[in-house]
Amino acid sequence: MTTETSISTILLIPGHWLGAWAWDEVLEHLTSSAHRAIPLTLPGLDETDTGRLSRTLEEQAAAIEQAAMDSSRPVVVVAHSGANAPVSLVLDRHPELFSRVIWVDSGPAAPGVAFAPDFPEDLEGLPLPPFEMLGEQASIEGLSADALERFRDRAVSEPGTVLRQVVQLTNDARFDVPTTFVCSSMPSAQVQELVKAGHPMFAEVARLKSVHYVDLPTGHWPMWSRPADLAHIIASEASND
């Protein structure tokens, strides 16, 4: 029998341009497992917020922190793509709030780095690029025409304030949080080779104490291309805690 206290809370954090809606299909599968899954729309990505383009990385981190604190025990946080910056901030400040972090085609941000430090100050936000351009930056493999249409219709501009802000990390305890990498657009073998080679993009990964790699071959948005499989992986990894 599953008791209330044995149910893990899973926070689902979407990447750039996305709100909680991005996890709808994954959520359908997770609700049938013994976990409580909560998708978040980060500050700056709520289309009903008239001041959203002035929201900051600090506000995003605070929203994740508050959601984690609302749980009676440490939570599992799932971070897709550009959610790595605010999630990295919270892991640095309050590692005790998390039993595991699951990076979905993503990874921890490095200290002193901003996603787009040169993003023009006179631009409030970055709209979703044309898919031809987006596909050159991140694989859209496996996305149906319907998924792409929904992506285009529901995506909102990413706030420039978030893109420009430098991530400041100081607490080495963040490396103690058990970590899972869901590798979808790049195989785990390649990721591990880059870690061993000392690639700067994976500098933080080399310092993690407990790491598990899971391959899910598809594109950069597995929550739409392989939602059932992604939900299974998330539930399985959450059950290990």
C-alpha positions as CSV (number, residue, x, y, z in Angstrom):
1,M,0.0,0.0,0.0
2,T,1.3,3.4,-0.9
3,T,1.1,6.0,1.9
4,E,1.0,9.7,1.5
5,T,4.5,10.1,3.1
6,S,6.0,7.5,0.6
7,I,4.9,9.4,-2.5
8,S,7.7,11.4,-4.1
9,T,7.0,14.9,-5.4
10,I,8.4,15.5,-8.9
11,L,8.8,19.1,-10.1
12,L,8.7,19.4,-13.9
13,I,10.5,22.5,-15.1
14,P,10.3,23.3,-18.9
15,G,12.9,24.9,-21.0
16,H,12.9,28.2,-23.0
17,W,9.6,29.4,-24.4
18,L,7.6,26.8,-22.6
19,G,5.1,26.7,-19.7
20,A,3.7,23.9,-17.6
21,W,1.6,22.8,-20.6
22,A,4.8,21.4,-22.2
23,W,4.6,18.4,-19.7
24,D,0.9,17.5,-20.4
25,E,1.5,14.2,-22.1
26,V,4.2,13.2,-19.7
27,L,1.9,14.1,-16.8
28,E,-0.8,11.8,-18.1
29,H,1.6,8.9,-17.7
30,L,3.1,10.0,-14.4
31,T,-0.3,10.3,-12.7
32,S,-0.7,6.5,-13.0
33,S,2.5,6.0,-11.0
34,A,3.1,6.4,-7.2
35,H,4.3,9.9,-7.6
36,R,3.0,13.4,-7.3
37,A,4.1,15.4,-10.4
38,I,3.8,19.2,-10.5
39,P,4.6,21.0,-13.7
40,L,5.7,24.7,-13.3
41,T,5.4,27.7,-15.5
42,L,8.4,29.8,-14.5
43,P,8.1,33.6,-14.0
44,G,8.6,35.3,-17.4
45,L,6.9,32.4,-19.3
46,D,3.3,33.0,-18.2
47,E,1.5,34.6,-21.2
48,T,-1.1,36.2,-18.9
49,D,1.6,38.1,-17.0
50,T,1.7,41.6,-18.5
51,G,5.1,42.2,-16.9
52,R,6.6,38.9,-17.8
53,L,9.4,40.1,-20.0
54,S,11.0,41.9,-17.0
55,R,11.1,38.8,-14.9
56,T,14.6,37.6,-13.8
57,L,16.5,34.4,-13.3
58,E,16.3,35.1,-9.6
59,E,12.5,35.1,-9.7
60,Q,12.6,31.8,-11.6
61,A,14.9,30.2,-9.0
62,A,12.7,31.5,-6.2
63,A,9.6,29.9,-7.8
64,I,11.3,26.5,-8.0
65,E,12.6,26.9,-4.4
66,Q,9.1,27.7,-3.1
67,A,7.6,24.7,-4.9
68,A,10.2,22.5,-3.4
69,M,9.7,23.9,0.1
70,D,6.0,23.2,-0.1
71,S,6.8,19.5,0.0
72,S,7.1,17.7,3.3
73,R,10.3,16.0,2.1
74,P,13.1,16.5,-0.5
75,V,11.7,16.5,-4.1
76,V,12.9,15.2,-7.4
77,V,13.4,18.1,-9.9
78,V,13.3,17.5,-13.6
79,A,14.9,20.2,-15.7
80,H,14.6,20.4,-19.5
81,S,17.0,22.4,-21.7
82,G,17.3,26.0,-20.7
83,A,15.7,25.3,-17.2
84,N,19.3,24.4,-16.3
85,A,20.1,28.0,-15.2
86,P,17.4,28.5,-12.5
87,V,17.6,24.9,-11.4
88,S,21.3,25.1,-11.0
89,L,20.8,28.2,-8.8
90,V,18.4,26.5,-6.5
91,L,20.6,23.4,-6.2
92,D,23.5,25.6,-5.2
93,R,21.5,27.5,-2.6
94,H,19.3,24.7,-1.2
95,P,20.7,21.3,-2.1
96,E,18.9,19.8,0.9
97,L,15.5,20.4,-0.8
98,F,16.3,17.8,-3.5
99,S,16.6,14.1,-3.5
100,R,17.5,13.9,-7.2
101,V,17.9,16.1,-10.2
102,I,17.0,14.7,-13.6
103,W,18.4,16.7,-16.6
104,V,16.4,16.1,-19.8
105,D,18.8,16.8,-22.7
106,S,20.4,19.3,-20.4
107,G,22.9,19.6,-17.6
108,P,24.1,21.9,-14.8
109,A,25.0,25.4,-15.7
110,A,28.6,26.5,-15.0
111,P,29.3,29.4,-12.6
112,G,30.0,32.7,-14.3
113,V,28.1,31.8,-17.4
114,A,25.0,33.3,-19.0
115,F,22.9,31.7,-21.7
116,A,23.2,34.7,-24.0
117,P,25.4,37.4,-22.4
118,D,25.4,39.5,-25.6
119,F,21.7,39.4,-26.1
120,P,20.9,43.0,-27.1
121,E,19.8,45.2,-24.2
122,D,17.2,46.9,-26.4
123,L,15.4,43.6,-27.0
124,E,12.9,42.6,-24.3
125,G,12.7,38.9,-25.3
126,L,13.7,36.2,-27.7
127,P,10.8,34.7,-29.7
128,L,10.8,31.1,-30.8
129,P,12.9,31.0,-34.0
130,P,11.7,29.5,-37.3
131,F,11.9,25.8,-37.1
132,E,14.5,25.7,-39.9
133,M,16.8,27.8,-37.6
134,L,15.8,26.0,-34.4
135,G,16.6,22.7,-36.0
136,E,20.2,23.8,-36.6
137,Q,20.6,24.5,-32.8
138,A,18.6,21.6,-31.3
139,S,17.2,18.5,-32.9
140,I,13.5,18.5,-33.6
141,E,13.6,14.8,-34.5
142,G,10.5,12.9,-33.7
143,L,8.1,15.9,-33.5
144,S,4.9,15.5,-35.4
145,A,3.3,18.3,-37.4
146,D,0.8,18.6,-34.6
147,A,3.5,18.9,-32.0
148,L,5.3,21.6,-34.0
149,E,2.1,23.5,-34.5
150,R,1.3,23.4,-30.8
151,F,4.9,24.5,-30.0
152,R,4.5,27.5,-32.4
153,D,1.1,28.4,-31.1
154,R,1.8,28.3,-27.4
155,A,5.5,29.3,-27.2
156,V,6.2,32.8,-25.6
157,S,9.3,34.9,-25.9
158,E,12.1,34.1,-23.5
159,P,12.8,37.2,-21.3
160,G,16.0,38.9,-22.3
161,T,16.7,39.6,-18.6
162,V,16.8,35.8,-18.0
163,L,19.1,35.2,-21.1
164,R,21.6,37.8,-20.0
165,Q,21.9,37.0,-16.3
166,V,25.1,35.3,-15.2
167,V,24.8,32.2,-13.0
168,Q,26.7,32.6,-9.7
169,L,27.4,29.3,-7.9
170,T,29.4,28.9,-4.7
171,N,28.2,25.8,-2.8
172,D,30.0,22.6,-3.5
173,A,27.2,20.7,-1.8
174,R,25.3,20.9,-5.1
175,F,27.6,18.1,-6.4
176,D,26.2,15.8,-3.7
177,V,22.7,15.7,-5.1
178,P,22.1,12.4,-7.0
179,T,21.9,13.2,-10.7
180,T,20.3,11.5,-13.7
181,F,21.0,12.5,-17.3
182,V,18.3,11.7,-19.9
183,C,20.3,11.8,-23.1
184,S,18.0,12.2,-26.1
185,S,19.7,14.3,-28.8
186,M,23.2,13.1,-27.9
187,P,24.0,9.5,-26.8
188,S,25.3,9.1,-23.2
189,A,28.5,7.5,-24.5
190,Q,29.3,10.8,-26.3
191,V,28.4,12.9,-23.2
192,Q,30.7,10.8,-21.0
193,E,33.5,11.1,-23.5
194,L,33.2,14.9,-23.5
195,V,33.2,14.8,-19.7
196,K,36.4,12.8,-19.6
197,A,38.0,15.1,-22.2
198,G,37.3,18.1,-19.9
199,H,35.0,19.9,-22.3
200,P,34.0,23.2,-20.6
201,M,30.3,22.6,-21.3
202,F,30.5,19.5,-19.0
203,A,32.8,20.9,-16.4
204,E,30.2,20.6,-13.6
205,V,29.3,17.0,-14.6
206,A,32.8,15.8,-13.8
207,R,32.4,17.0,-10.2
208,L,29.1,15.2,-9.5
209,K,29.3,12.5,-6.8
210,S,26.5,10.2,-8.1
211,V,25.5,10.1,-11.7
212,H,23.3,7.8,-13.8
213,Y,22.9,8.1,-17.6
214,V,19.8,7.0,-19.4
215,D,19.6,7.0,-23.2
216,L,16.3,8.0,-24.9
217,P,17.1,8.4,-28.6
218,T,15.0,11.1,-30.1
219,G,15.3,14.9,-30.4
220,H,15.6,17.7,-27.9
221,W,11.9,17.7,-26.9
222,P,11.3,14.1,-25.7
223,M,8.3,15.2,-23.7
224,W,6.5,15.4,-27.0
225,S,8.3,12.8,-29.2
226,R,8.5,10.0,-26.6
227,P,6.3,11.1,-23.6
228,A,5.4,7.7,-22.3
229,D,9.1,6.6,-22.3
230,L,10.2,9.8,-20.7
231,A,7.6,9.4,-18.0
232,H,8.7,5.9,-17.3
233,I,12.3,7.0,-16.9
234,I,11.3,9.8,-14.6
235,A,9.2,7.6,-12.4
236,S,11.9,4.9,-12.3
237,E,14.6,7.4,-11.3
238,A,12.3,9.0,-8.7
239,S,11.7,5.6,-7.2
240,N,15.4,5.1,-6.6
241,D,15.3,7.8,-3.9
